[in-house]
């Protein structure tokens, strides 16, 4: 196959030799690799570890039947009669397609197989093939599209399983091994390191906290295992950044701990019952930090809006609060807060550390039934309100932007229909209140803007 030449990736032996030398120097590695001795002795190798892990990594084939769209002219009785179209051509035509992916057995006794949701999405039939040549039809237990996790079950004996690692202990620079079924070629092993942790904002999944690795991952590797040198599962390979269509050394895996949060719920309930705090959030930018009088370098997520009668509302969280910790773990961004809350169950209790008016405050919230949490739309704007038409809202909840003149500095910043509900952290319900609040700061102002279903804080400066 010609495409194989286009998708291979050259791998230098030098980093691998350094890896093996370091492993031989540590006492813990002796159980994994044979010691390098004189000529004729076994060479250092990952083979002993792979012999125990490979049987637990499976190939997944999916089969999907779809109706083939007919020519619209065939729906015209006159056309069919005039051209004497045979009756059999009017019957619905179907096409059966096949695709390939990978999976990992995480419970040999129960026959539980972990894979990606996108590998089995829409499949009519799922087949799991083992390294020893056996294959079984699989039952879909449940999936979590927002994390891209699916759980399958096969009825089979003498299975192997991969032990789970604590992926929170993973560090940049740790060596990892990717195992999967790229391009349907069959089980393939590649090596690399953890290039980065906590990758978000890629727009691949609803909840993102990816492990980035340069271990070669290609189409077909999805759902396969990313293991450490002890053969423990640290992640589930799920995506690549491929500008040219093939591997360029940037692959992404779902952390094992993140996957297990969904798997446990799927095995218990058959679905994921995701908890909700009930806030709209955005990153704490340098401009917002200055506006809120927060010390430079502070990280966190700014609460832009609190939904009425939500878990956050009942806990006393207010718009303008800055969430800096969840259950003692630092929150560095709105995406991190979204992950920390979204992977909890309905009914879970969380302790949040907030900054309010420059002072630290701790609240406890009980998460409620899931509704999709939305991050605030952030805009880097610096205008004043010159040239912006304003009027009181009909429900007395704020000030409505009626127009933005072409020569106004607010063009492209504010737009008709925006609802301004606070200025400089003072609640405003009328144009007069807005003017009074804006007048307290001649150099600029901090607006809270609601646009449709979204809310955000906007800093305006001269």
C-alpha positions in Angstrom: 0.0 0.0 0.0 1.6 3.2 -1.2 0.2 5.3 1.6 2.3 3.5 4.2 5.4 5.3 3.0 3.7 8.6 3.5 2.7 8.0 7.1 5.8 6.4 8.6 7.7 8.5 11.2 11.5 8.2 11.6 12.4 7.6 15.2 15.9 8.2 16.5 17.5 5.4 18.5 19.5 7.8 20.6 16.6 8.8 23.0 15.6 5.2 23.3 19.2 4.2 24.2 19.2 6.9 26.9 15.9 5.6 28.2 17.1 2.0 28.5 20.4 3.0 30.0 18.6 5.0 32.7 16.2 2.2 33.3 19.1 -0.3 33.8 20.6 2.1 36.3 17.6 2.0 38.6 16.7 -0.9 40.8 13.0 -0.7 39.9 13.7 -1.4 36.2 15.4 -4.8 36.9 12.0 -6.5 37.1 11.0 -5.1 33.7 14.2 -5.4 31.6 17.1 -7.9 31.6 20.4 -6.5 32.8 22.9 -5.6 30.1 26.0 -7.7 30.8 28.8 -9.0 28.6 28.5 -9.9 24.9 26.0 -12.6 24.3 23.7 -11.6 27.1 20.1 -10.4 26.3 19.8 -6.8 25.1 17.6 -4.3 27.0 14.1 -4.5 25.6 10.5 -3.4 26.2 9.4 -6.9 25.0 8.8 -8.4 28.5 6.4 -5.6 29.4 4.6 -5.8 26.1 4.1 -9.5 26.4 1.9 -8.9 29.3 0.1 -5.8 27.9 -0.4 -6.7 24.2 -3.0 -9.4 24.8 -5.2 -6.8 26.6 -5.2 -4.4 23.7 -7.8 -5.3 21.0 -8.7 -4.4 17.5 -12.3 -3.2 17.0 -14.2 -3.5 13.8 -17.5 -1.8 13.3 -20.2 -2.3 10.6 -22.7 0.3 9.7 -25.7 0.0 7.3 -26.9 3.2 5.7 -29.5 4.0 3.2 -28.1 5.3 -0.1 -29.9 8.5 -1.3 -31.7 7.9 -4.6 -31.9 10.4 -7.5 -34.8 12.8 -6.7 -36.1 12.3 -10.2 -37.1 8.7 -9.3 -39.7 10.2 -6.9 -41.5 11.7 -9.9 -44.2 9.2 -11.2 -44.2 10.7 -14.7 -40.4 10.3 -14.9 -40.6 6.7 -13.9 -43.4 5.9 -16.4 -41.7 7.8 -19.3 -38.4 6.0 -18.8 -39.9 2.7 -17.8 -37.9 2.6 -14.6 -38.0 -1.0 -13.2 -39.7 -1.5 -9.8 -36.6 -3.0 -8.2 -34.8 0.3 -8.7 -37.4 2.0 -6.5 -36.6 -0.1 -3.5 -34.4 1.5 -0.9 -30.7 0.8 -1.5 -28.4 0.2 1.4 -24.7 0.3 1.8 -22.7 -1.5 4.5 -19.5 0.1 5.6 -16.7 -1.0 7.9 -14.2 0.9 10.0 -11.5 0.0 12.4 -10.3 1.2 15.8 -8.7 -0.1 19.0 -9.7 -0.9 22.5 -8.4 -2.0 25.9 -9.6 -4.7 28.2 -9.8 -3.2 31.7 -11.7 -6.1 33.4 -10.9 -9.6 32.2 -13.4 -11.3 34.4 -16.3 -9.2 33.2 -15.1 -8.9 29.6 -15.1 -5.1 29.9 -13.5 -3.2 27.0 -12.7 0.5 26.9 -12.6 2.4 23.6 -13.6 5.8 22.1 -17.2 6.8 21.5 -16.3 7.9 18.0 -15.0 4.5 17.2 -18.4 2.8 17.7 -20.7 5.7 17.1 -23.6 4.7 14.9 -22.4 1.1 14.5 -24.9 -1.7 13.9 -22.4 -4.4 14.8 -19.2 -4.3 16.8 -16.5 -7.0 16.7 -13.6 -7.3 19.1 -10.5 -9.2 17.9 -7.9 -10.4 20.3 -4.2 -10.8 19.7 -4.5 -14.6 19.9 -6.8 -14.6 16.8 -10.1 -15.0 18.6 -12.9 -12.5 17.8 -16.2 -11.8 19.6 -19.3 -9.7 19.0 -19.4 -6.9 21.5 -22.4 -5.4 23.4 -22.4 -1.6 23.9 -22.9 -1.0 27.6 -22.9 2.8 27.3 -20.9 5.8 26.2 -20.0 9.4 27.1 -19.7 11.5 23.9 -18.6 14.6 25.9 -15.4 12.7 27.0 -15.3 10.4 24.0 -15.4 7.2 26.0 -17.4 4.0 25.3 -17.7 0.8 27.3 -18.2 -2.6 25.6 -18.7 -6.1 26.9 -17.6 -9.4 25.4 -18.4 -13.0 26.5 -15.0 -14.6 26.5 -12.7 -16.6 28.8 -8.9 -16.5 29.4 -8.7 -12.7 28.8 -5.9 -10.4 29.9 -6.4 -6.9 31.3 -4.3 -3.8 31.7 -3.8 -2.4 35.1 -4.8 1.3 35.6 -2.3 3.9 36.7 -3.0 7.1 38.6 -2.7 9.5 35.6 -2.6 12.5 38.0 0.9 11.5 38.8 2.0 11.6 35.1 4.7 14.2 34.4 6.0 15.9 31.3 9.0 13.9 30.1 7.7 10.5 31.3 8.2 7.7 28.7 5.1 6.2 27.3 4.1 3.5 24.8 1.2 3.7 22.4 -0.5 0.4 21.3 -3.2 0.2 18.7 -4.3 -0.7 15.2 -3.2 2.1 12.9 -4.8 2.1 9.4 -6.1 -1.4 10.2 -2.6 -2.9 9.8 -2.9 -4.8 13.0 -1.5 -4.3 16.5 1.4 -1.8 16.4 3.6 -0.5 19.2 5.3 3.0 19.2 7.2 4.8 21.9 7.6 8.4 22.9 7.3 10.8 25.9 4.6 12.9 27.5 5.0 16.2 25.7 2.5 18.2 27.6 -0.4 17.8 30.1 -3.8 19.4 30.5 -4.3 20.3 26.9 -7.6 22.1 26.4 -9.4 24.4 23.9 -8.8 22.1 21.0 -12.5 21.7 20.3 -12.3 18.0 19.9 -14.4 16.9 22.9 -16.9 18.5 25.3 -14.5 18.0 28.2 -10.8 18.2 27.4 -7.8 17.5 29.6 -5.6 15.7 27.1 -2.2 14.1 27.5 0.0 15.2 24.6 2.5 12.7 23.3 4.9 12.3 20.5 4.5 8.5 20.4 3.3 7.9 16.9 -0.6 7.8 16.8 -2.5 7.4 13.5 -6.1 6.8 12.3 -7.1 3.4 13.8 -5.2 4.0 17.0 -8.3 5.6 18.5 -9.3 3.8 21.7 -6.0 2.1 22.0 -3.7 2.1 25.1 -1.2 4.6 26.2 0.9 2.8 28.9 3.8 3.7 31.1 7.0 1.5 31.2 5.4 -0.6 33.9 2.6 -1.5 31.5 -0.1 0.4 33.3 -2.8 2.3 31.4 -2.2 6.1 31.7 -4.4 7.2 28.8 -6.7 6.3 25.9 -5.4 7.4 22.5 -8.1 9.6 20.9 -6.8 12.2 18.4 -3.9 13.6 16.5 -3.0 17.0 15.1 -2.4 16.2 11.5 -2.0 19.2 9.1 -0.7 16.9 6.4 -3.0 14.0 7.1 -0.5 11.8 9.0 1.3 11.8 12.3 3.5 14.8 13.0 4.4 13.9 16.5 1.4 15.6 18.2 -1.1 13.0 19.5 -3.6 13.3 22.3 -4.9 10.8 24.9 -7.7 10.9 27.5 -6.2 10.6 31.0 -7.1 7.2 32.6 -8.5 9.0 35.7 -10.8 11.1 33.5 -11.9 8.1 31.6 -12.6 6.1 34.8 -14.9 8.9 36.1 -17.2 8.2 33.2 -16.7 4.4 33.1 -17.8 4.0 36.7 -21.1 5.8 36.0 -21.7 3.9 32.8 -21.2 0.5 34.5 -23.5 1.6 37.4 -26.2 3.5 35.5 -25.6 2.7 31.9 -25.1 6.4 31.3 -23.2 9.4 32.7 -25.2 11.6 35.1 -23.0 14.6 35.1 -23.4 17.2 37.9 -23.8 20.9 37.3 -22.8 23.9 39.4 -25.0 26.3 37.4 -22.6 29.1 36.5 -21.3 30.7 33.3 -17.5 31.2 33.6 -14.6 32.8 31.8 -10.8 33.0 32.3 -9.3 35.5 34.6 -7.4 37.7 32.2 -4.9 40.4 33.2 -7.5 43.1 32.4 -10.1 41.5 34.5 -7.6 40.9 37.3 -6.8 44.7 37.2 -10.5 45.6 37.2 -11.2 43.3 40.2 -8.1 44.6 42.0 -6.6 41.2 42.0 -2.8 40.8 42.4 -0.9 40.1 39.1 -0.3 36.5 38.3 -3.4 35.2 40.1 -5.1 32.4 38.2 -8.7 31.2 38.3 -12.1 31.3 36.7 -14.4 34.3 36.9 -18.1 33.7 37.5 -19.9 35.8 34.8 -23.4 34.6 35.7 -25.2 32.5 38.3 -28.3 30.6 37.2 -31.3 31.1 39.5 -32.0 28.3 41.9 -28.9 26.5 40.8 -26.3 24.7 43.0 -24.1 27.8 42.9 -27.0 30.1 43.8 -27.9 27.9 46.8 -24.2 27.9 47.9 -24.1 31.7 47.8 -21.8 32.1 44.8 -22.2 35.5 43.1 -21.3 37.0 39.7 -17.8 38.4 40.0 -16.5 35.7 42.3 -13.2 34.2 41.2 -12.9 30.4 41.7 -9.3 29.5 42.6 -9.7 26.0 44.1 -12.0 23.0 43.9 -11.6 20.6 46.8 -8.1 21.9 47.5 -6.9 21.7 43.9 -5.9 24.9 42.2 -8.1 26.2 39.4 -6.0 27.8 36.6 -8.6 28.4 34.0 -12.3 28.2 33.2 -11.7 24.9 31.2 -10.1 23.4 34.3 -13.1 24.4 36.5 -15.5 23.0 33.9 -13.6 19.7 33.9 -13.4 19.5 37.7 -17.2 20.0 38.0 -18.4 18.3 34.9 -16.8 14.9 35.8 -18.5 14.8 39.1 -21.8 13.0 39.7 -25.2 14.5 40.5 -25.4 14.9 44.3 -21.6 15.2 44.8 -20.5 17.8 47.3 -17.7 20.1 46.3 -15.7 22.7 48.3 -14.9 25.9 46.4 -12.4 28.5 47.3 -13.3 32.0 46.0 -11.9 35.4 45.9 -14.6 38.1 46.5 -13.6 41.7 46.9 -10.0 40.6 47.3 -10.8 38.3 50.2 -10.7 34.5 50.2 -14.0 32.7 50.9 -14.9 29.0 51.1 -18.3 27.7 50.1 -19.8 24.2 49.7 -22.1 23.2 46.9 -24.1 20.1 46.1 -24.1 19.4 42.3 -27.5 19.1 40.6 -28.7 17.4 37.4 -26.6 18.1 34.4 -27.2 21.0 32.0 -24.5 21.9 29.6 -22.3 24.4 31.2 -21.3 27.2 28.9 -18.2 29.3 29.1 -18.6 33.1 28.7 -17.8 34.6 25.3 -14.7 36.7 25.9 -13.8 39.8 23.9 -10.7 41.9 24.3 -12.5 45.3 24.1 -11.4 48.8 25.3 -14.0 51.3 24.2 -16.2 53.7 26.3 -19.9 54.0 25.5 -19.7 57.0 23.1 -22.0 56.4 20.1 -23.9 53.6 21.8 -27.7 53.9 22.0 -29.2 52.8 25.3 -32.6 52.3 26.8 -34.2 50.7 29.8 -35.3 47.1 29.4 -39.0 46.3 29.5 -38.5 43.9 32.5 -36.4 46.4 34.4 -33.5 44.0 34.5 -30.9 46.2 32.8 -30.0 48.5 30.0 -30.5 47.4 26.4 -28.0 48.5 23.6 -30.3 49.8 20.8 -27.6 50.8 18.3 -23.9 51.1 17.7 -23.0 53.9 15.3 -20.6 53.2 12.4 -18.1 55.8 13.7 -18.4 54.6 17.3 -15.3 53.0 19.0 -17.7 50.3 20.2 -18.3 48.9 16.6 -17.6 45.2 16.7 -17.5 45.3 20.5 -21.1 45.8 21.6 -24.1 45.2 19.4 -27.8 45.9 19.4 -29.6 43.6 21.8 -26.8 43.4 24.4 -28.1 43.7 27.9 -25.9 45.7 30.3 -26.6 44.6 33.9 -23.7 46.0 36.0 -21.1 48.7 35.8 -18.0 48.6 38.0 -19.6 45.8 39.9 -22.7 47.9 40.7 -26.0 46.4 39.6 -27.8 48.7 37.1 -31.4 48.5 35.9 -31.8 51.8 34.1 -29.8 54.2 31.9 -29.6 56.7 34.8 -28.2 54.1 37.1 -25.7 53.1 34.4 -24.6 56.7 33.9 -24.1 57.2 37.6 -22.1 54.0 38.0 -19.9 54.8 35.0 -19.2 58.2 36.3 -17.4 56.8 39.4 -14.5 55.9 37.2 -13.4 58.4 34.6 -10.7 56.3 33.2 -12.8 53.3 32.3 -15.4 50.8 33.5 -16.2 47.2 34.0 -19.4 46.0 32.3 -21.3 42.8 32.7 -23.0 42.0 29.4 -25.6 39.5 28.6 -26.0 38.5 25.0 -28.6 35.9 24.3 -27.8 32.9 26.6 -24.2 34.1 27.2 -22.8 36.5 29.8 -19.3 38.0 30.2 -17.3 40.7 31.9 -16.0 43.4 29.6 -13.4 46.0 30.5 -13.6 49.4 28.8 -10.8 51.9 28.9 -10.0 55.2 27.4 
